[in-house]
Amino acid sequence: DHEAARASFDAALAGAGQLLHDDAALRAELLTGRARARQQLGQAEEALQDAGVAIAIGPSAEAFFARARARLDLGRFAEALADLDEVAKLPHADFADEIAKWRARARRWAVRPPQPDHYAVLGVARDVGADQARKAYKMAARRWHPDKNIGNEEEAHRMFKAILEAFEVITDPQRRKELDEDLL
């Protein structure tokens, strides 16, 4: 469970105090782990921050990869590609194939971004489960419902339609497969 993982990393970062101050590598590793958990939870901005701090403390392939994934989720494809190029320069034998796939995606997306990115519309990671997609849909639909956006009805209507379409695509196995193939 990604939420439990994030909570565990939060607790470790908060509770280790002086140990983390003395052991920068451990702090960077914990921040990288929390960045991965946050990215999986669709919290790309927070994941980006954690990964950036981890890289500043001690650059690692895992931290650059976590930052790249967050940047991809935010639609910052050229920056993600730069991070993935950094990963390629660092030791990462345990996930070299995965890096190659993500670099190819980032290269394609930097030239021609996938349209539309239904995952970004709902603010979820690309490997989101049905339950998490449903929760994200309900939250986004409440936020952008035209009745709750007086004075901004046109944008709210456009966003509400995009949110509904995103939810329908992500929760329909055939349409999601087509979306993922287009994004890959």
Secondary structure by P-SEA (a helix, b strand, c coil): caaaaaaaaaaaaaccaaaaaacaaaaaaaaaaaaaaaaaacaaaaaaaaaaaaaaacccaaaaaaaaaaaaaacaaaaaaaaaaaaaaccccccaaaaaaaaaaaaaaaaccccccccccccccccccaaaaaaaaaaaaaaccccccccaaaaaaaaaaaaaaaaaaaacaaaaaaaaaaac
